[in-house]
Amino acid sequence: MTLLITGGAGFLGSELRRQAPDALATWHRTRVDGGVQLDIREEDATMRCFVKHGPRVVIHTAYRMGDADTIVRGSRNVALAAHRVGARLLHLSTDLVFDGEHGAPYSEDDEPRPVMTYGQAKLEAEQLVALAHPDALIVRTSLLLGPPDGPQEALAQRDDVQFFTDEIRSPIPVRELAAALLELAELDVTGVLHLAGAEALSRAELAGRLRGGPVRSRPSPREERARNVALDSSRARALLGRSA
């Protein structure tokens, strides 16, 4: 298959390129060798790129934290272009589309209720992707781990960060997520799918494990944060033939 990876310079995008070295990747600010420079916020440029390269599968990982325009409009543009060229689309989303107050672990059937700006943007992107590309697979995931030097590992080594004791996530190794996405790219699965780690951990527990010792911790500010957003990934594990 001809695979196109958006956000090829990112943490997940880089791992996807490592596991699928023949894939074409796009980059915006950080150059990717052999890739294509593309600002997905530009609808016409995105369409021209997809028409020119004719991917059969697109894995959309590109985003910029705090940049709703890239998350929302960029995702819509990618979905429109993928649909135009008849490409299968895997769109990456987040556990933060949930508020963390209504019965984790969350399944695909639970209603999203984001409380954080990032989660709100990602939910809007999901909705636009589903409209633009009805056969897209929207994959919600969680914190991405190395090994050995991912952003969570780096964060855990900092002495100036306090980690929340009651903010629960389902962290997953980036290598495992990338491998699963490449498998899903070849399956006839559409709609929403949760794909995260099997273990629910607080940010403080996770940081302590990664650091190999105690970390500074405190409860989260409830009104500002999504707390327990652990995901139920049993459907994905059944599809991929893996144990929970």
ZIZI-V298188 format. One record per pair of residues at least 24 apart in sequence whose C-alpha atoms are under 7 Angstrom apart, sorted by the first residue. I is the first residue (numbers start at 1). J is the second residue. If there is no record, write none. Layout:
BEGIN
i = <I;I>
j = <J;J>
END
This chain:
BEGIN
i = <1;2;2;2;3;3;3;3;4;4;4;4;5;5;5;6;6;6;6;7;7;8;12;12;13;15;15;16;40;40;40;41;41;41;41;41;43;46;46;46;47;50;50;50;51;54;55;56;56;56;57;57;57;57;58;58;58;58;58;59;59;59;60;60;60;61;61;66;68;71;71;71;72;72;72;72;75;75;76;76;76;76;79;79;79;80;80;83;88;89;89;90;90;90;90;91;91;91;92;92;92;93;93;93;93;93;94;94;94;95;95;95;95;95;96;96;97;97;98;99;99;100;100;100;100;101;101;104;104;104;104;105;105;105;105;106;106;106;106;107;107;108;108;108;115;115;116;116;116;135;135;136;136;137;137;137;137;138;138;138;139;139;139;139;140;140;140;141;141;141;142;142;142;142;142;143;143;143;144;144;144;144;145;145;145;145;146;146;153;156;156;156;157;161;162;162;162;163;163;163;163;163;164;164;164;164;164;164;164;165;165;165;165;165;165;166;166;166;166;167;167;167;167;167;167;168;168;168;168;168;168;168;168;169;169;169;169;169;169;170;170;170;170;170;170;170;170;171;171;172;172;193;194;194;194;194;195;195;196;196;198;200>
j = <56;55;56;57;55;56;57;58;55;57;58;59;58;59;60;59;60;61;62;61;62;32;174;178;61;175;178;178;74;77;78;69;70;73;74;77;77;77;78;81;81;81;82;85;85;85;87;86;87;88;87;88;89;185;82;87;88;89;90;89;90;91;90;91;92;91;92;118;121;121;122;125;121;122;124;125;125;129;125;128;129;132;129;132;133;132;133;133;136;136;137;136;137;138;139;137;138;139;138;139;140;122;138;139;140;141;140;141;142;140;141;142;229;231;226;229;122;123;229;226;227;226;227;228;229;227;228;228;229;230;231;229;230;231;232;229;230;231;232;231;232;192;193;194;225;226;224;225;226;190;191;190;191;189;190;191;192;191;192;193;192;193;194;195;193;194;195;194;195;196;169;170;171;172;196;170;171;172;171;172;173;174;171;172;173;174;173;174;210;207;210;211;211;216;216;217;218;203;204;216;217;218;202;203;204;217;218;219;220;202;203;204;217;218;219;202;219;220;227;202;203;220;226;227;228;200;201;202;203;227;228;229;230;200;201;202;228;229;230;196;197;198;199;200;201;230;231;196;197;196;197;236;231;232;233;236;233;236;231;233;244;230>
END
